[in-house]
Amino acid sequence: MLGNQLKIGSLTYRSLAAALLVIVAVAPVAVLARTPNDQYFSELWYLQQINAPAAWDYSLGMETIPIAVIDSGVDVDHPDLKDNIWLNTDETAHDGIDNDGNGYIDDLYGWDFIGHDNDPRPDLDGEYSVLGANHGTISAGLISAKGDNGIGIVGVTWQSPIMVLRALDSMGTGDPDDVASAVDYAVDNGAKVINLSFDGPINSLRLATSLRRVYDRGVFVVAAAGNAPEDGEATNLDREPMYPICFDRDSSENYVYGVAATDTGDQKASFSNYGAACVDISAPGNRIISTQLYLPGDFEFDEPYGGYFKGTSVAAPLVSGLAALMFSLDRNLTPKQVTNIITETSANIDQSNPDYVGRLGRGRIDAAKAVIKVAELRSKPPAETYKPTSALTPDGTSNRLVVASSGPGRDPEVRIFTEDGLFVRSFSAFPVGFRGGVSLALGNFDGTRRSSIVVGALAGGGPHVRIFDLNTKPIGGFFAYDVGFGGGVEVATGDLDGDGLDEIITGAGPGGGPHVRTFDRRGNVIGGFFAFDESFVGGVDVASGDLDGDGLDEIVVGAGVGGSSVRVFSAHGEILLDFRPFGIDYDGGIQVDTEDLNSDGRAEIIVQGRRVGDLGGVAVFDGSGHYVGQGGSIPSLYASLANWNLQPPKMVTAWGAPAGESPQVTLSFPRRSNFSFSAFEPSFRGGVRAFIIE
């Protein structure tokens, strides 16, 4: 067994103990609520001990909740980790330019603060130990090894991304200043959780300051209690504090959440440090299996999985993974709330540890109780209905999904539902705190189906356009206009050139000229034009559809507040049609959409206007601008199709409620009654945008 004390510079690091890979079946200790198909799942007793399978009925994690693993590096190519490695989408790969201006060039997966380069994998060029080189990959696997992929193991979270920050060398040692730099990087680049599976005796002011700063900015920090030296006694941290776990022992805020280790019987692991002032919680830390550095053909690193590992270094990642599950249900949780919920829902282990009462934290984590508590606080449907693959719908339902975004007045959330209104998952399209609303479109960028989610930040945000795949993983983004413009951006998609792939169409929000631009999916500008007089600053809404059946989509533009016109343009900006759907006296602004209402291969134009007296409402026009009909709302409009001599469409369509109404999404089915459900909290009145993914 390895248990030696390793030092470099001023930070002491005690390695976790490890044994050779010995896969021995461990009998399950609980009835599983959700069972993944990962090869060694039956051996992962600790996941059942903390009730992770029951927690997975509520949360599997989310791709927009990064966990920073500050350690000896992570094998980003590991078969069980590569799909869950954080990707800096604002950085262009290998171009030698700091595209996102964060001070780090080509930092795609994180940063190496030891080697000062963009490769945060373990470094075997100099001195290393097998355990030191493996250490970060072990931690990463326990947090977020890919779930339900048929191989290896599963992490506490199945799909939250690991931000890889190498601040320990391959002997497992490092300097507090490098760790502090990594902590600063983590918060500046969006991490919600930081895992610190190491300890040492030096009370570094710089590191303490960095950790307190990230806590104040909403990041939950988890630190290991540390292990006894080989053939030595565990340390009472009340008498001999170690760091970073004890940085907050005299603070008014619990900004480092300290973790001790327990065994299969919930007793303190013999090696685990303890102490009332520094330890907040306990988690299993013995007989652990995880991922490790995998280099096929290298006799020291030719196995992708290893065990049994023991140490507080493997207990801490279980807590980090639990925090990620909680943030996935509600990313607005504060670190103090996460601390309180994990602590209050923990299992009492005092009877198993009469000599350590109060010195192992409140108890041993219970993942299920913690996430259920979050779900109850949010009054949000549990997320048991999705899988972390493109097959998001539950068994026995269709593959149709409804995507809905919220208008102004709440966090920039996009939610996905089944066609029955069953919640699947949600993600933040833009940073939490932005409340200007989210423009929404779906794009076909691979020639198969419209399943990429395109969002634009509305008024109050920069003209930021982002693209997410069906699993809500960010795959692209760009600014449609000058980054200093605060009027927001409307988005639409359409196949403007007939190549079978969609382009992205943007319209400038209020405060700018009526500028419409077109882009490819990578954000390269294709063209642009002013839809109205350049002096008009009410903003424009955009839509796209094939109005004449020629196989090319046209661009439809509605004037914002102060305007009354709808115009149709070719892809090159040639004006094809100009009409005022509510007359020249109306100036309340117009939202536009297109839909082939009678399935004749030519889309109709649907306009919505803010009601001003008898003007406004919802109306339908054909591609030539001829009036077809109107209704009080889009659902009632659909109910009137037969009266307009239009056949109901063959496809299911989704419509979101306008601002001022309850946040309903209404689905219109061929030859069936409309079905509605609430996409957001019933009191929300900012409007909803919605689309169907077939």
N, C-alpha and C positions, 0 to 999 in steps of 0.2 A: 504494500500500500504506500501511496505517496502522501507525505504530510509535512515536507520540509518547508522551512521559512525562507522565502526568496526576497532579495532586496536589490534595488537599484536607485541611485539618487536618494531622494528623501522620502519616497513612498514605499512602505513595506506592503507586500502582498502575500497572503497565505493561500496556497493553492487548495482547491477542493481535492478530496481523496478520490481515487478512481481505481477500478479493477479492469482486467481484460474483458473483452466482450464475451459474456456467457449468457446466452438467452435461455432462461428457465421460466416455465409457465408459472404465473402467479394467479391464483384463483380470484375471480372477481369478488369484491366485498360489498357490492350494492347492485340492485337491479338497475340496468341501464335505461335511461330515458331516451337517449339518442346515441346510436352506435355507429361510428364511422367504420369504413372498410379497410382501414390502414393495417398493414401486415402484422405489426407487433402490438396492436391495441390491447389485446388481452393481457399483455405483460405490464401495462402502464397502471399499476395498482394505485398510484398516487392521484391519478385523475379521478378515479372512483372515490378515493378517500376524501377529496375536496368537493365531491358532487358536481364535477364538471359536466358529465353527460346531461344532467338535469338542467344545468345552466345553459347548455346549447339549445334547449328548447326555446330560449328567449333571445339568445345572441350567439352568433358565430364569429363575431368580430367584424370589422369593416375596413375596406382598403384605404379609407381616408383617416384612419387613426394610427399614425406611425408610432412605433416604439423604438427609441434610440437604445441600442445595446453598446455601451461604452466598455470596451473589453480589448482582447488581443486580436481582434479581427474576426470576420465571419466568412465562411466559404460561400460566396454569393452564387456559385455554380452548383451547389449541392442539389441533388434531384428532389429533395424534400423541402428545400428552402427557396429555390430560384424563383418560384412564382410569388413568393411573399417577401421579396426584397424591395425596399422603398426605391422609387425611381424619381429623380429630380427632373420633372417634365419641363422645367424652365431652362434646362441646360441642354445644349446641342452636343451630342457625343463627339469627342475626339477632334474638336475643331481648334483646340488651344486657346479658346476665348472664354472669359468669365461672362457667359451670356446673361445670367440672372443678377450679376453685380453683387454677389454675396461675399466676394473676396476669395473664392475658391474656384479654380479653373477645372472644368470638366468633372465636377463632383456629382457623378450620376447616382451613386449608391451611398455616398457619405464621404468620409475623409480619413486619411491616415495621419494622425497627429504625431506619430513617432517618425515616420519616414518623410513627412511633409509632402505627400503626393495624393493622387486621387484613387489609389488602389488600396482599399481598406481590408483586403484579405490578409490572412496570416502570412507572415514573412519568414521564409525558411532559409534565406541567404546567409544569415549570420547565426549566432548562437540561439538555440531553441531547445525546449523540452517538448515531448509529445503532448503532455498535458497542457502546457502553456500555449502551444499552437492550437490545440483543440478547444480551449476554454470558451472563447466567444461563440464558437459554433454550437457548443453544448448549450449555452444559455439561449441562443436564438431558437434552437429546436424546441426547447421546453416552452418558450413563449408562443411560437408561431410556425411550427412545422405544418406543412399543408395538410388540411384535413380532408378525409374521404377521397383520397386519390389512389388508394389501393396499394400503396407502398409504405414501408417504414413505420413511422410513428405519427402522432398528431399532437400539436401544441394545445395549450389552453385556449388560445384563439386560433381559428382555422385559417384566417386570411388577412389579419392585420399586418401591415408591412414593417419590416425590420430596417431601420436606419442604421447603417453600419459605421461606427466611429471607433477607430483603432487608437487607443490611448495607453494600452499596455503592450509591452514587447512580447516576443514569442517565448520568453522564459516566464511570462506572467507577471512582470513587474512594470512599474511606470512612475511617472512624476506627477504630482498634483497639479502643476501648471498645465500639463497636456490634458489632464482630465477636465480641468476648468475650461479650457478652450473647446473641448468636445461638448461640454455642457452648454456653452454659449452657442455653438453651432446648432445643437439640437433644438433649442427653443427658437432660434432665428429661422429655422427651416421647417417648423411646423410639427415637431414631435409633441405628442400628448403625454407620453410616459417615458421615463428614463430608467434603465436598469443598470445598477452598479453592483456587480457581483465580486467585490474585493474589499479589503480593509487594510488599514495601517495606522501607526501611532502618531502621525504628524497632523497637527491641527492647523491646516492651511487656510489662512484668511481669504486668499483669493478663491479657493474652491468653495469655501463656505459662502462667500458672497455670491458666487455664480449660482449655487444651488438655491439660495434664498430668492434670488432674482427670478429664476425660472418658476419657482413655486408661486410667486406673486403674479406671474404671467399665465398661470393656469396649467402648469405641467406637474404631473404627479411623479415624485422621485422615490424609487425603491432601492434600498441598500441592504446588503447582507451583513449579518452580525459578526461573521468571522468564525474561524475554527481554532480548536486547540492545536498547539504544535505537536508534531509526532511524539508519541509517548509522553505527552504532557497533559495538563489539566486545562479545561475550558476556562475562559476568562470571564470574571464578573465585571461587566462593563461599567457598573456603578463605581468600582474602585479603580479600574484601569481602562479608561475610555479608548475606543478605537474610532477611526474615521474612514469614510464619511458618515457612518451610522449615528455617531454621537454629536454631530455638529449642532443639532437643535436641542440638546439636553437642557440648556439653560434659556432657551428661546420661548417667547410667548406663542410662537407658531410651530406646529409639528411639520416642518417642511421636508424632512427626510423620514420616510416610512421604513422602520427597521424590522428585519425579518430573521427570526431564529429558526432552527431546523428541528423537526420531530421525526419519529420513526413510524413503523406500521401500526404500532399500538398507541399513537398519539403521545408517547413519552418523549421528553427532551432527548434528542440525539446526543450521545456521549461526547461528541466533539464540539457541539454548538456552544458558542458564547451566549451569554444571557445578561439581563440587567433591566431593572424597572425603568431607568431613565432613558434608555436608548432603544430597547426592543418594543415594538408596537404590536406585533402579530407573529404567529408561527405558521409554518407550512412544511409539508413533507420534504425531507432532504436526505433520504437514504434509499438504497436499491433503486436508483434512477437510471433509465435508459434514455439516450438522446442522440441527436445527430453529432457528427464529428467531421473534421476536415477530411475530405475524400479525394485522394489522388490515385486513381487506379494504376497499378504497377509499382507503386512506392510501398515497400514492405511495412513502413511505419504508419502509413496513412491509406491503406488499401481497403478499409472497411467503412462504409458510409454511416454505420451506427455503432455505438459503444455503450458499455455499462459493465458492472453496475457502478454508477458514480454516487458519491455522497459529499455533503457539505452544505453550508448555508448558501454557497454560490449557486446551488441548484434549487434551493428553496425560494430564493428571491425571485427568479424568473416566473415561478408559478403565480406569485402575487402580481407581477407586472402584467402577465397575461390576463389575469382577472380584471385588473384595472382597465385594460383595453376592451374587454367585453362590456364593461360598464359604460365607458365613453362611447362605445358603438351604439348603445341605446340612447344616450343623452350626452352629446359632446359638450353641452353647456355646464356639466357638473364642474364644480370647483375642486381643487385638490383636497380642501377641508371636507367637502361632502363625500368624496371617495374614501378618505380616511375614516370618517365616521361610519359610513355604511359597511365597509369591510370589517371594521372593528366591532360594531354592534351586532352584526349577523354571524360572527364567528362562533365556532363550537367551543364550549367550555372544556378545557382539558386539565383543570386544577386537580381533580381527583387522581388523575394519572401522574401528576407531578407535584406531590405534596411538599417537596423540598424547594420548589421553584415557583410557588404561587406569586403572581404579580410580576415575575421576572421573565416570562415568555410572551409578554404582551397580553391582550385580552383573551386570546384563544387561538385555535387553528382555523384557517380560512374555510369558509363554506361558500363556494362559488355560486351555487344555485340560489341560496338565500340572498346573497348580495345582488345578483342581477334581477331577481324578482322584486327586491326592494326598489331598485331603480325603475323597473317597469311600472310598478305601482305608483311611484312618484310622478312618472310621466303620463300615467293613464293612457298608455300607448299599447296597441296590440303587440303581443309577443312575436318575435321574429323567427319562430320555428318553421315558417313556411317556405324558406328558401334554402338553396344549396349554393355553395361557393363555386359554381360553374355556370356555363351558359344555360343549363337546365334549371331555371329559377323557380318554376311553378311546382306546386305540390303534386304528388301522385294523384291521379284521378281527375285532374283538371286540364283545361286546354293550355297550350303554350302561349296564349295571348297575355300580354302584360299591359298595364296602364301606367304611364309615367305622368306625374303631376308636379308642377312647380308653384311656389307661392309668390304672390305679388307683394307690394310694399307693406311693411308693418310687422314683419317677423324675420327670424333668421333665414338665411338663403338656402332653404332646404328643398331638395327634390326627393319625392317619395315614389316608390314603385309598388303597385298592387296587382293582384290577379284581376281578371275581368269580373269576378264576384265581389270585388271590393276588399279582399283579404290583404292585409299589409304584408309586404315582402321584405323591403329594406328601404333605407333612406341614406342620403349623404348630403354634405354641405357643398354646394356648388362654388361658394366663395367663402372667405374667412368669416367665422362667426363674429357677430357684431355688426356686419353690414345688413341693413334692413330695408334696402331700396327695392327689393323684388328681383325676380329671376325670369328673364325671357327664355323660352324653351322651343326647341325644334328637335326632330329626329333626322338623322342622315344615313344614307346608304353609301359608305365609303369603300366597301370591299366587293361590290357587285352582287351581293347576296340578298340582303334585306335592310330596311331602315331600322337599325338597332343601335346606332351610335347616338348618344345623347349630347346635344349641343345646347349650351346655355350662354346667356349674355347677362351681364350685370346692368340692372336698370338704374334709374336716376339716383344720383348720390354716389355712384361707384364709377371707377374708371371704365373705359369702353373695352372691358376684358371679355373675350370669348374663350370658353373652355369646352373641351370635348372629352366625354367619358365613354368607355365601352359598356356593354350590357351588364358587366359585373361591377359597374360604378368605379372602375379604375381610370384615373386620368390618363389620356393618351395624346393630348395635344392642347394647344392654347396659343392665343395671340391677342394683341391689342388692335382693334379695328380702326381706331382713330388715335389722335395724339393722346399719350398717356395722361396728360394734364386735364383732359376734358372730363367733366364730372356729370354730364347729362345722361350717361348710360348708353346702352346699345340694344336694339331689337335684333333678333336673329330669325332666319328662316333658311330652309334648304331646298334645293331643286336641281334637277338635271338640266342645266342650261345649254349644254352642247351636244346632248344625245349620245354620250359615250357610256351610259349605264351607271355612272357614278355621280353623286350629288356634289354640287358646289354649295358654299355657304354665302348667304346674303345678309348684309347688315344694314340697319338704318340708324342714323344718329338720333339720340334722344333730345329732350328739350334743352335749349340753350345754345345749340349749334346749328349750322345750316342744315338743310334737308338732304344730307349727303347719303347716298346709297352706294355701297361697295360690294364687290364679289371677290371671294377667296377660294382657293382650293383647300383641301382638308389640312394641309400643312401650314396654312396661314399665309401663303403667297398670294399677293394681290393679283387679281385677274383684270378687274376693271372697276369703273365707278362713274357716277353722274349725280347731278342735283335733280331731285324729283320735282321740286317746286322752285319758286323764286329763291335765290340765295339769301335773301333777307328774312325769309320765314324761319322762325326759331322755336316753333311749337313742337318740334320732333316729328318723326315719321315712324309708322308701323310698316312692316314688310311681310309679304307672303309670296308663295310661288306655286304655280300649277300650270298644267297643259290646257290652256283655254280653248285652243282651236283644233286639237287632235293631231298635231303634226309631229308629235314625239319630242318636242322641245318645250320645256317649261318657260312660261313668261313670269315676269316680276310684277307683283301687284303692290302698290304703295298707297297707304292711307295717311292723310295729313293729320297731325296732332292737334292739340287744343289751339283754337284760333283759326283752324282750317276746316274746309267742307268737302274737299275733293278726294276722289280715288282715281289714280292713274295706273295704267298698265304699260310696261316697257318690255322691249326685247332684252336679251342678255347683254347687248351692246349699248343699252341706254336709249334706244330709239323709242319715242313715245308712240304707243299704239292705240290708246284709249284714254279719255278724260271725261269723267262725269261726277255729278254731285248727287249722291244717293238720297240725301234728305233736303235738298234744295239749297238755294243760295243764302237763305236766312239762317241756316244752321252753322254754328262754328264751335261745337263742343268736342271736336276731334273724332277720329274714326279708326277703329281697329279692323283689320282685314284678315280674311282667311280664304282658303279655297278648298273645295271638295267636289268630287264628281257625284252629285246628288242622285242622278238617274242612271248611272253606270253606262253612259253612252260614249265614254272615252274622252269627254271634254269636261273640264272642271267648271263649276259655277263659282262666282265670287260672293262670299258671305261677308256682310259688313255689320259691325256693331257700333252704335253711337250712344253717347251719354244722353239720357232723356232730358230734353229741354222743352217743356210744354208738350205739344203734340208731336214734336220732332224727335228723331233719334230712334232707339230700339234696335231691332234686328231685321235685316232685309237681304234678299237674294237677287242677284243679277247674273245673266249669262255672260259668256266671254265677249259679247259685243256690247255690253252695258245695258241690255234690255231688262226691264224689271220683271221678275218672276213671281215674287211674293214676299210676305213679311210675317213676323210673329213677335210675340212679346218677349220670347227668349228663344235660344236655339233649340232646346227640346220641344217647345210648342211649335216651332217652325217645322221640325221633323214630322210632328204629328199632322201637319197640314199638307204634306207633300202630295197626297192623293188629290187634294182639292186643286192643286196647281198642275194637274196632268203630268206629274213626275212620278216615275217608279222609285220606290225606296232603293237605296244603294245596296249592293250585294255584300259590302264589307261593313264590319262593325266600326263605328266612329265614336270618338270621345270628345266631350265638350266641357270646359271648365266654366265655373260661374264668374260673372264680371264683378268688379269691385263694388262693394256696398251690399252684396248678398252673401248668404252663408256659403262656406267653401265646398260646394257640391261639385262632383264630377258626374256627368250624365253620359251613359253609354246608350247609343242607338243601334239596335240590332235589326237585321232584315226580318220582317214579318214577326216581330216580337215587341212587347211593350218596352219602353225605355226603363233603364235601371240606374238609380242614383245612389251615391254614397258620399260620405264626408271625407275629404282628403286631408283636412287639417282640423285643428280644434274648432268646435262649432262657433265660438265667439269671433273667430278671425273673419275680417271683412275686406281684406286687401285684394281679393280676386285670385283665380286659379287658372293656370294654363294646363292643358292635358292632351296627350296623344296616345294612340294604341300602337304597340309593337306586335305585329302579327307573327 
